[in-house]
Amino acid sequence: MTTSPHPLVVRARSLAAEVLAPQAERVDQEQVPASSIEAIKKSGLLGVNAPQAYGGSGAPNSVAREIAEILAGACCATWFVQTQHYTPVLTLTKTELPAKERLLAKLATGELLSGVAYAHLRRYPQVPVRAVPKRGGWRFHGTVPWYTGWGLNDVMLLAGVTDADEVVFAFTEARQQSGLKASPPMRLAALTAARTVSLQLDGLWIPDEAVALHAPYESWAAGDRPKPANASPAVFGVAESALALLEQDDPTTKGLRLRLDKVRRQAYALADHPAPHEHMEERLALKTKAFDLMRTATTAALVTGGGRALQLDHRAQRLTREAMFLLVQGQTAEVRRAHLGALSAAY
């Protein structure tokens, strides 16, 4: 008995085949175009994890992961811009603050695309961004080291830490404004196209009604800590694209695909485990195995391509650089230790 794919998976495949993959090499050398973002907004994919009551699909995590694999495998830079959107949606889904009624439906239906500026919270006790209560709202001071999608996102979810060691997450427009200034886009070894900047905050004021979360830092961190330990679907997506490229010339990749499928099944089973804080060592071990398989697949594609693969319009070298990016994307000290330990043990 076969099961028909979820309608959003069908749309993701169509979007990947017709819009993202055909222009991925050009986008890699330039920037994610607004036209690709508009296509994603209209596709319904931005509401995959949003409640149906607010215009979303309320699809299971398995659907969201499959969509991420498809988009990342087609154009990792475009995937990286749109994947920022899901944290703001989930944050609003879990709150009863006024921002939920103001913004969730617009995010769920794709009317607005949101970015995120909160990864710096993982540097605590360092506080790159401070939130200070002021006049029925909050002023934000400091520097956001990385912000992706500048010029493409409509809004951003910005986070800071108070003097009382609380986190404040609040929405503001993703544009230059009083108290907010963006750097020029960063030139990176991979995913420069995703339009990543740093943000200088000099007293940016955001009203209370735009706050999506206000909680003790430790309470937020307890929920955040398990997330980076799980293998990213994007890793499997890039690995799959490399295998597809290999199979055009070398049909002997069956063993590598079987290993990738096995690790994927195990990693996703743990991601769905009802106790996210359990099995941390196993989660991290599977994450590093996924990295190893992605690196093997992309390296093999590069080797198969020979000298041609060094050309900037060759898919193998793009996938190899995207794989390099994914090795450090969302990296925490715990993930880094586990990965370095696995690399040391291998030699």
C-alpha positions as CSV (number, residue, x, y, z in Angstrom):
1,M,0.0,0.0,0.0
2,T,1.4,3.4,-1.0
3,T,0.7,6.7,0.7
4,S,0.2,9.8,-1.4
5,P,2.6,12.6,-0.5
6,H,1.3,15.6,1.5
7,P,0.0,18.4,-0.8
8,L,2.7,20.7,0.7
9,V,5.4,18.2,-0.2
10,V,4.1,18.1,-3.8
11,R,4.2,21.9,-3.9
12,A,7.8,21.9,-2.5
13,R,8.9,19.5,-5.2
14,S,7.4,21.6,-7.9
15,L,8.9,24.8,-6.5
16,A,12.3,23.1,-6.2
17,A,12.2,21.7,-9.8
18,E,10.7,24.7,-11.5
19,V,12.1,27.7,-9.6
20,L,15.0,26.9,-7.2
21,A,17.2,24.2,-8.8
22,P,17.4,25.7,-12.3
23,Q,18.9,29.0,-11.0
24,A,20.7,27.7,-8.0
25,E,24.2,28.2,-9.4
26,R,23.5,31.7,-10.5
27,V,21.8,32.6,-7.2
28,D,24.8,31.2,-5.4
29,Q,27.0,33.8,-7.1
30,E,24.5,36.6,-6.7
31,Q,21.7,36.7,-4.1
32,V,18.4,35.1,-3.4
33,P,16.0,37.0,-5.6
34,A,12.8,38.5,-4.4
35,S,10.9,36.4,-7.0
36,S,11.9,33.2,-5.3
37,I,10.7,34.5,-1.9
38,E,7.4,35.6,-3.5
39,A,7.0,32.1,-5.0
40,I,7.5,30.6,-1.5
41,K,5.1,33.0,0.1
42,K,2.4,32.0,-2.4
43,S,3.1,28.3,-2.1
44,G,1.7,27.9,1.4
45,L,4.9,26.4,2.7
46,L,5.4,29.1,5.2
47,G,2.4,27.9,7.2
48,V,3.4,24.3,7.4
49,N,3.8,24.3,11.2
50,A,1.1,27.0,11.8
51,P,-2.3,26.2,13.3
52,Q,-5.2,25.8,10.8
53,A,-7.2,28.3,12.8
54,Y,-4.8,31.0,11.7
55,G,-4.5,29.9,8.0
56,G,-1.7,27.4,8.4
57,S,-1.6,23.7,7.6
58,G,-0.8,22.3,11.0
59,A,1.1,19.6,9.2
60,P,3.2,17.0,11.2
61,N,6.9,17.4,11.8
62,S,7.6,14.7,9.2
63,V,6.1,16.9,6.5
64,A,8.1,20.0,7.6
65,R,11.3,17.9,7.5
66,E,10.6,16.6,4.0
67,I,10.0,20.1,2.7
68,A,13.2,21.3,4.3
69,E,15.2,18.5,2.6
70,I,13.6,19.3,-0.8
71,L,14.3,23.0,-0.6
72,A,17.8,22.7,0.9
73,G,18.7,20.2,-1.7
74,A,17.5,22.5,-4.5
75,C,19.0,25.8,-3.3
76,C,20.4,25.9,0.2
77,A,20.6,29.7,0.3
78,T,16.9,30.1,-0.4
79,W,16.1,27.4,2.1
80,F,18.1,29.2,4.7
81,V,16.3,32.4,4.2
82,Q,12.8,30.9,4.5
83,T,13.6,28.5,7.3
84,Q,14.1,31.4,9.6
85,H,10.4,31.9,9.4
86,Y,9.4,28.8,11.4
87,T,10.7,29.9,14.8
88,P,8.6,33.1,14.9
89,V,5.6,31.1,13.9
90,L,6.1,28.5,16.6
91,T,6.9,31.2,19.2
92,L,3.5,32.9,18.4
93,T,1.7,29.6,18.4
94,K,2.8,29.0,22.0
95,T,1.9,32.4,23.4
96,E,-1.2,34.2,24.3
97,L,0.3,37.7,24.2
98,P,-1.3,40.3,21.9
99,A,1.3,39.8,19.2
100,K,-0.2,36.5,18.4
101,E,-3.5,38.0,17.1
102,R,-1.6,40.8,15.3
103,L,0.9,38.6,13.4
104,L,0.3,34.9,13.4
105,A,-2.3,34.8,10.6
106,K,-0.1,37.0,8.4
107,L,2.9,34.8,9.0
108,A,0.9,31.6,8.5
109,T,-0.5,32.6,5.2
110,G,2.7,34.0,3.8
111,E,1.6,37.6,3.8
112,L,4.7,38.3,5.8
113,L,8.1,36.6,5.9
114,S,10.0,36.8,9.2
115,G,13.6,36.5,10.0
116,V,15.2,35.8,13.4
117,A,17.8,37.6,15.5
118,Y,18.2,35.4,18.6
119,A,21.1,33.0,18.1
120,H,23.3,35.3,20.2
121,L,21.3,34.2,23.3
122,R,23.3,31.0,23.2
123,R,26.4,33.0,24.1
124,Y,25.1,33.6,27.6
125,P,26.4,34.7,30.1
126,Q,27.7,37.0,27.4
127,V,25.0,39.4,26.5
128,P,25.5,40.8,23.0
129,V,21.9,42.4,23.0
130,R,20.5,44.0,26.1
131,A,16.7,44.7,26.5
132,V,15.7,47.6,28.8
133,P,12.1,48.5,29.7
134,K,11.1,51.9,28.5
135,R,7.8,53.8,28.0
136,G,5.4,50.9,27.5
137,G,7.9,48.9,25.6
138,W,11.5,47.9,25.3
139,R,14.8,49.5,24.1
140,F,17.3,47.1,22.6
141,H,21.1,47.9,22.7
142,G,24.0,46.0,21.3
143,T,25.0,44.0,18.2
144,V,23.3,41.1,16.5
145,P,26.3,39.3,14.9
146,W,24.3,37.4,12.2
147,Y,21.0,38.2,10.6
148,T,19.9,36.4,7.4
149,G,17.4,37.6,4.8
150,W,18.0,41.3,5.0
151,G,16.1,43.0,2.3
152,L,13.9,39.9,1.9
153,N,12.2,39.6,5.3
154,D,9.2,41.8,6.2
155,V,9.7,41.5,9.9
156,M,12.1,40.1,12.4
157,L,11.9,38.4,15.8
158,L,14.6,40.1,17.9
159,A,15.7,38.8,21.3
160,G,17.6,40.5,24.1
161,V,18.4,39.8,27.8
162,T,17.3,42.0,30.6
163,D,19.3,43.1,33.7
164,A,17.1,40.5,35.6
165,D,18.3,37.7,33.3
166,E,15.1,37.4,31.4
167,V,14.7,37.0,27.7
168,V,12.5,39.3,25.7
169,F,11.5,38.3,22.1
170,A,9.7,41.0,20.1
171,F,8.8,41.7,16.5
172,T,9.9,44.8,14.5
173,E,10.1,45.7,10.9
174,A,13.1,44.2,9.1
175,R,14.4,47.5,7.8
176,Q,16.8,50.3,8.7
177,Q,15.1,52.6,11.3
178,S,15.8,54.7,14.3
179,G,18.0,52.6,16.6
180,L,18.6,49.9,14.0
181,K,21.4,49.9,11.4
182,A,22.5,47.0,9.2
183,S,26.0,46.3,8.0
184,P,26.7,45.7,4.3
185,P,25.9,42.1,3.3
186,M,28.7,39.7,4.4
187,R,30.9,38.0,1.9
188,L,31.0,34.3,3.0
189,A,32.6,31.2,1.6
190,A,29.1,29.7,1.2
191,L,25.5,31.1,1.2
192,T,26.6,34.7,0.6
193,A,23.4,34.8,-1.4
194,A,21.3,34.5,1.7
195,R,21.9,38.2,2.4
196,T,23.4,38.0,5.9
197,V,24.3,41.1,7.8
198,S,25.1,42.2,11.4
199,L,22.7,44.6,13.1
200,Q,23.7,47.5,15.3
201,L,21.1,48.4,17.9
202,D,21.3,51.8,19.5
203,G,18.1,52.1,21.6
204,L,15.7,50.5,19.1
205,W,12.3,50.8,20.8
206,I,9.7,48.1,20.4
207,P,6.2,48.4,22.0
208,D,4.9,45.9,24.5
209,E,2.2,44.7,22.1
210,A,4.9,43.4,19.7
211,V,6.4,41.2,22.5
212,A,6.1,37.5,21.7
213,L,7.9,36.0,24.7
214,H,9.1,37.3,28.1
215,A,10.5,34.7,30.4
216,P,13.5,33.8,32.6
217,Y,16.6,33.0,30.6
218,E,17.0,29.6,32.1
219,S,13.4,28.7,31.3
220,W,13.9,29.6,27.6
221,A,17.3,28.0,27.5
222,A,16.0,24.7,28.9
223,G,13.7,24.4,25.9
224,D,16.3,25.6,23.4
225,R,19.2,23.3,24.4
226,P,18.0,20.1,22.8
227,K,17.2,21.6,19.5
228,P,20.7,21.9,18.0
229,A,21.5,18.3,19.0
230,N,19.2,16.9,16.3
231,A,20.4,16.3,12.8
232,S,19.2,19.0,10.4
233,P,17.0,17.9,7.5
234,A,19.0,20.3,5.3
235,V,22.0,18.0,5.8
236,F,20.1,15.1,4.3
237,G,18.8,17.3,1.5
238,V,22.2,18.4,0.4
239,A,23.5,14.9,0.7
240,E,20.6,13.6,-1.5
241,S,21.4,16.2,-4.2
242,A,25.0,15.1,-4.2
243,L,24.0,11.5,-4.5
244,A,21.7,12.3,-7.4
245,L,24.6,14.0,-9.1
246,L,26.8,11.0,-8.5
247,E,24.3,8.6,-9.9
248,Q,24.4,10.3,-13.3
249,D,27.9,8.9,-13.7
250,D,28.3,6.2,-11.0
251,P,25.6,3.7,-10.1
252,T,27.7,2.2,-7.3
253,T,26.4,4.7,-4.7
254,K,23.7,2.4,-3.4
255,G,25.6,1.6,-0.3
256,L,26.0,5.3,0.6
257,R,22.3,5.9,0.1
258,L,21.4,3.0,2.3
259,R,23.6,4.3,5.1
260,L,22.1,7.8,4.7
261,D,18.5,6.4,4.8
262,K,19.4,4.5,8.0
263,V,20.8,7.5,9.8
264,R,17.9,9.6,8.7
265,R,15.4,7.2,10.1
266,Q,17.2,7.0,13.4
267,A,17.7,10.7,13.7
268,Y,14.1,11.6,12.9
269,A,12.8,8.9,15.3
270,L,14.7,10.7,18.1
271,A,13.6,14.1,16.9
272,D,10.0,12.9,17.4
273,H,10.8,11.4,20.8
274,P,8.4,12.8,23.4
275,A,11.2,13.6,25.8
276,P,13.5,16.0,23.9
277,H,16.1,16.1,26.7
278,E,16.7,12.4,26.6
279,H,19.2,10.4,24.5
280,M,21.4,13.4,24.0
281,E,24.6,11.4,23.3
282,E,22.7,9.3,20.7
283,R,21.3,12.5,19.1
284,L,24.7,14.1,18.8
285,A,26.2,10.9,17.5
286,L,23.6,10.6,14.7
287,K,24.1,14.3,13.9
288,T,27.8,13.7,13.4
289,K,27.1,10.6,11.3
290,A,24.8,12.7,9.1
291,F,27.6,15.2,8.7
292,D,30.1,12.5,7.7
293,L,27.7,11.1,5.1
294,M,27.0,14.5,3.7
295,R,30.7,15.3,3.5
296,T,31.4,11.9,1.8
297,A,28.6,12.4,-0.8
298,T,29.6,16.0,-1.7
299,T,33.3,15.1,-1.8
300,A,32.5,12.1,-4.1
301,A,30.5,14.4,-6.4
302,L,33.4,16.8,-6.5
303,V,35.9,14.1,-7.3
304,T,33.6,12.7,-10.0
305,G,33.3,16.1,-11.5
306,G,37.1,16.4,-11.9
307,G,38.6,19.7,-12.9
308,R,35.2,20.9,-14.2
309,A,33.9,20.8,-10.6
310,L,36.1,23.8,-9.7
311,Q,34.1,26.0,-12.0
312,L,31.8,28.3,-10.1
313,D,28.8,27.2,-12.2
314,H,29.3,23.5,-11.4
315,R,26.8,22.0,-9.0
316,A,29.2,19.8,-7.2
317,Q,31.4,22.6,-5.8
318,R,28.3,24.5,-4.8
319,L,27.0,21.5,-2.8
320,T,30.4,21.0,-1.3
321,R,30.5,24.6,0.0
322,E,26.9,24.3,1.2
323,A,27.9,21.2,3.1
324,M,30.7,23.2,4.8
325,F,28.2,25.8,5.8
326,L,25.9,23.2,7.4
327,L,28.7,21.9,9.5
328,V,28.6,25.1,11.6
329,Q,25.1,26.3,11.1
330,G,23.3,26.4,14.4
331,Q,26.4,25.1,16.1
332,T,26.6,25.2,19.9
333,A,29.6,24.4,22.2
334,E,28.0,21.0,22.9
335,V,27.6,20.2,19.2
336,R,31.1,21.3,18.5
337,R,32.6,19.1,21.2
338,A,30.7,16.1,20.0
339,H,31.7,16.7,16.4
340,L,35.4,17.3,17.2
341,G,35.4,14.2,19.4
342,A,34.0,12.1,16.6
343,L,36.6,13.5,14.1
344,S,39.4,12.8,16.6
345,A,38.2,9.2,17.2
346,A,38.2,8.5,13.4
347,Y,42.0,9.0,13.1
